[in-house]
Amino acid sequence: MDELLHEVRDGVAYVTFNRPQARNALTFAMYERLAQICDGANTDRSIRAILITGGGDKAFAAGTDISQFRTFDKEEDALQYEARIDRVMNAIEGCRVPTIAAIHGACTGGGASIAACCDLRIASRDMKYGFPVARTLGNCLSLASYNRLVYLVGPALVKDIVFRARLIEAEEAFSRGLVMELADSQEALLKKAEEIARLVAGHAPLTLQATKEAVLRLRPKIEHGAGNDLVLMCYMSQDFREGMEAFLNKRKPVWKGK
């Protein structure tokens, strides 16, 4: 079974995370394929919009597949992972065409980062959005990812959802401007998302491209490598190993702050 489905219809590229048995947890190959699709749209002028959603009825994407972290044992592993994530997110943000996230169910961790990078987000009333790493793995986001989130929803909400490891539900996401529209069901969500994708695909592409780039230029810039000390503090800690093993063994972690 393909972990990521991709097809193009009438100028819209449809991308579906397709690991419903794992709540669409993202493998490294899925991240890379998504980046390739976004990069490809920069040269393929027949593509006018990209619509991203999750397969099954449980999740958009429930973060990175945690089993992949078991091989992390040196600083380079952590830095390369966050660099990979940033490269993928940059590909989504820098994509020439509008990107739309249709969010149903869990949208957490890496999935939440992907949604945050999309130009437009709509959701069903079953969505749950957040970064619960403070109660799961004990890791952190890259400085670039924090920058994206703070620019999107503000520093107070970012600290609130990370500190309390809570997931934002649909009504709050709508009121905070995280999503632009709510649908009553997954079926209605997908129908509305396709309508929006087709709408923007029919608009002046250079106007949309210029607007995307202008908004990106207004955001504070993060230098390459900035925040690596924070990444290493978390990923190289005993707490991260404890969080990962606790998660995989379905028990509560015991944090020591070291």
Rosetta blueprint (number, residue, H / E / L):
1 M L
2 D L
3 E L
4 L E
5 L E
6 H E
7 E E
8 V E
9 R E
10 D L
11 G L
12 V E
13 A E
14 Y E
15 V E
16 T E
17 F E
18 N L
19 R L
20 P H
21 Q H
22 A H
23 R L
24 N L
25 A L
26 L E
27 T L
28 F H
29 A H
30 M H
31 Y H
32 E H
33 R H
34 L H
35 A H
36 Q H
37 I H
38 C H
39 D H
40 G H
41 A H
42 N L
43 T L
44 D L
45 R L
46 S L
47 I L
48 R L
49 A E
50 I E
51 L E
52 I E
53 T E
54 G E
55 G L
56 G L
57 D L
58 K L
59 A E
60 F E
61 A E
62 A E
63 G L
64 T E
65 D L
66 I H
67 S H
68 Q H
69 F H
70 R H
71 T H
72 F L
73 D L
74 K L
75 E H
76 E H
77 D H
78 A H
79 L H
80 Q H
81 Y H
82 E H
83 A H
84 R H
85 I H
86 D H
87 R H
88 V H
89 M H
90 N H
91 A H
92 I H
93 E H
94 G H
95 C L
96 R L
97 V L
98 P L
99 T E
100 I E
101 A E
102 A E
103 I E
104 H L
105 G L
106 A E
107 C E
108 T E
109 G L
110 G H
111 G H
112 A H
113 S H
114 I H
115 A H
116 A H
117 C H
118 C L
119 D L
120 L E
121 R E
122 I E
123 A E
124 S E
125 R L
126 D L
127 M L
128 K E
129 Y E
130 G E
131 F L
132 P H
133 V H
134 A H
135 R L
136 T L
137 L L
138 G L
139 N L
140 C L
141 L L
142 S L
143 L H
144 A H
145 S H
146 Y H
147 N H
148 R H
149 L H
150 V H
151 Y H
152 L H
153 V H
154 G L
155 P H
156 A H
157 L H
158 V H
159 K H
160 D H
161 I H
162 V H
163 F H
164 R L
165 A L
166 R L
167 L L
168 I E
169 E E
170 A H
171 E H
172 E H
173 A H
174 F H
175 S H
176 R L
177 G L
178 L L
179 V L
180 M L
181 E E
182 L E
183 A E
184 D L
185 S L
186 Q H
187 E H
188 A H
189 L H
190 L H
191 K H
192 K H
193 A H
194 E H
195 E H
196 I H
197 A H
198 R H
199 L H
200 V H
201 A H
202 G L
203 H L
204 A L
205 P H
206 L H
207 T H
208 L H
209 Q H
210 A H
211 T H
212 K H
213 E H
214 A H
215 V H
216 L H
217 R H
218 L H
219 R L
220 P L
221 K L
222 I L
223 E L
224 H L
225 G L
226 A L
227 G L
228 N H
229 D H
230 L H
231 V H
232 L H
233 M H
234 C H
235 Y H
236 M L
237 S L
238 Q H
239 D H
240 F H
241 R H
242 E H
243 G H
244 M H
245 E H
246 A H
247 F H
248 L H
249 N L
250 K L
251 R L
252 K L
253 P L
254 V L
255 W L
256 K L
257 G L
258 K L
